[in-house]
Amino acid sequence: MRLDTKSIKTIWRCKCPKCEKGNLYKSSLTIELNTQCPNCALNFNKSDAADGPAVFLIFVLGALLVPLAITLEFALSPPLWLHVILWGSVALILTLAMLRPIKSYVIALQYKHRPEMFN
Ligand SMILES: [Zn+2]
Protein backbone atom coordinates (compact mmCIF):
# COMPACT_ATOMS: atom_id res chain seq x y z
CA MET A 1 0.00 0.00 0.00
CA ARG A 2 1.56 3.22 -1.17
CA LEU A 3 0.50 6.43 0.49
CA ASP A 4 -1.24 7.86 -2.57
CA THR A 5 -4.50 9.80 -2.77
CA LYS A 6 -6.60 6.63 -3.00
CA SER A 7 -5.04 5.00 0.06
CA ILE A 8 -5.30 8.24 2.04
CA LYS A 9 -9.03 8.35 1.23
CA THR A 10 -9.35 4.70 2.28
CA ILE A 11 -7.57 5.39 5.56
CA TRP A 12 -9.56 8.57 6.24
CA ARG A 13 -12.86 6.75 5.55
CA CYS A 14 -11.72 3.89 7.87
CA LYS A 15 -12.14 1.17 5.27
CA CYS A 16 -10.53 -2.25 4.91
CA PRO A 17 -6.89 -2.04 3.71
CA LYS A 18 -7.38 -4.96 1.30
CA CYS A 19 -10.64 -4.27 -0.56
CA GLU A 20 -10.99 -0.59 0.45
CA LYS A 21 -14.79 -1.03 0.73
CA GLY A 22 -15.69 -2.82 3.96
CA ASN A 23 -15.91 -0.91 7.23
CA LEU A 24 -13.00 -1.40 9.60
CA TYR A 25 -15.00 -0.49 12.73
CA LYS A 26 -18.17 -1.96 14.20
CA SER A 27 -19.93 1.42 14.21
CA SER A 28 -19.20 4.99 13.26
CA LEU A 29 -18.75 6.07 16.90
CA THR A 30 -16.35 3.44 18.25
CA ILE A 31 -12.78 2.35 17.63
CA GLU A 32 -13.68 -1.31 18.09
CA LEU A 33 -12.72 -3.31 15.02
CA ASN A 34 -15.00 -5.70 13.18
CA THR A 35 -13.86 -9.29 13.52
CA GLN A 36 -13.57 -9.47 9.73
CA CYS A 37 -14.17 -7.25 6.73
CA PRO A 38 -17.88 -7.33 5.80
CA ASN A 39 -16.92 -7.11 2.12
CA CYS A 40 -13.88 -9.38 1.57
CA ALA A 41 -13.78 -11.31 4.89
CA LEU A 42 -10.22 -10.19 5.73
CA ASN A 43 -9.61 -11.31 9.31
CA PHE A 44 -9.05 -8.40 11.74
CA ASN A 45 -8.91 -10.58 14.88
CA LYS A 46 -5.12 -10.68 15.18
CA SER A 47 -4.47 -7.10 14.11
CA ASP A 48 -3.59 -4.97 17.09
CA ALA A 49 -2.78 -1.27 16.87
CA ALA A 50 -2.25 -1.19 20.68
CA ASP A 51 -1.32 2.29 21.95
CA GLY A 52 0.29 3.35 18.67
CA PRO A 53 -2.50 5.69 17.51
CA ALA A 54 -2.82 7.38 20.92
CA VAL A 55 0.95 7.87 21.25
CA PHE A 56 1.13 9.24 17.71
CA LEU A 57 -1.66 11.72 18.50
CA ILE A 58 -0.03 12.78 21.77
CA PHE A 59 3.22 13.60 19.98
CA VAL A 60 1.65 15.32 16.97
CA LEU A 61 -0.98 17.31 18.87
CA GLY A 62 1.51 18.24 21.58
CA ALA A 63 3.98 19.48 18.98
CA LEU A 64 1.23 21.52 17.29
CA LEU A 65 -0.77 22.86 20.23
CA VAL A 66 1.94 23.82 22.71
CA PRO A 67 3.64 26.29 20.31
CA LEU A 68 0.21 27.73 19.46
CA ALA A 69 -0.60 28.17 23.16
CA ILE A 70 2.77 29.84 23.79
CA THR A 71 2.26 32.12 20.78
CA LEU A 72 -1.20 33.10 22.03
CA GLU A 73 0.18 33.79 25.50
CA PHE A 74 2.92 36.07 24.18
CA ALA A 75 0.63 37.82 21.69
CA LEU A 76 -2.50 38.44 23.78
CA SER A 77 -1.84 37.18 27.34
CA PRO A 78 -5.35 35.81 27.85
CA PRO A 79 -6.40 34.60 31.33
CA LEU A 80 -5.39 31.09 32.33
CA TRP A 81 -9.00 29.82 32.32
CA LEU A 82 -9.25 30.75 28.63
CA HIS A 83 -6.14 28.68 27.85
CA VAL A 84 -7.58 25.71 29.72
CA ILE A 85 -10.94 25.90 27.95
CA LEU A 86 -9.52 26.68 24.49
CA TRP A 87 -6.65 24.20 24.33
CA GLY A 88 -8.49 21.51 26.26
CA SER A 89 -11.38 21.72 23.81
CA VAL A 90 -9.14 21.84 20.75
CA ALA A 91 -7.10 18.86 21.95
CA LEU A 92 -10.23 16.85 22.76
CA ILE A 93 -11.92 17.60 19.42
CA LEU A 94 -8.80 16.86 17.37
CA THR A 95 -8.15 13.65 19.31
CA LEU A 96 -11.70 12.39 18.78
CA ALA A 97 -11.59 13.38 15.11
CA MET A 98 -8.20 11.82 14.39
CA LEU A 99 -8.11 8.65 16.49
CA ARG A 100 -10.10 6.48 14.09
CA PRO A 101 -8.17 7.50 10.94
CA ILE A 102 -4.82 7.14 12.73
CA LYS A 103 -5.80 3.66 13.92
CA SER A 104 -6.87 2.85 10.34
CA TYR A 105 -3.45 3.98 9.17
CA VAL A 106 -1.66 1.78 11.71
CA ILE A 107 -3.77 -1.20 10.63
CA ALA A 108 -3.06 -0.46 6.96
CA LEU A 109 0.66 -0.43 7.78
CA GLN A 110 0.30 -3.76 9.57
CA TYR A 111 -1.52 -5.17 6.54
CA LYS A 112 1.32 -4.02 4.30
CA HIS A 113 4.27 -5.10 6.45
CA ARG A 114 2.85 -8.02 8.46
CA PRO A 115 0.15 -9.60 6.26
CA GLU A 116 0.39 -12.87 8.24
CA MET A 117 -1.54 -11.09 11.04
CA PHE A 118 -4.63 -11.05 8.84
CA ASN A 119 -4.81 -14.77 8.00
ZN1 LIG B 1 -12.10 -5.91 2.86
Residues whose N, C-alpha, C, O or C-beta is under 5 A from the ligand:
A	BS01	ZN	C16 K18 C19 E20 G22 C37 N39 C40 A41 L42
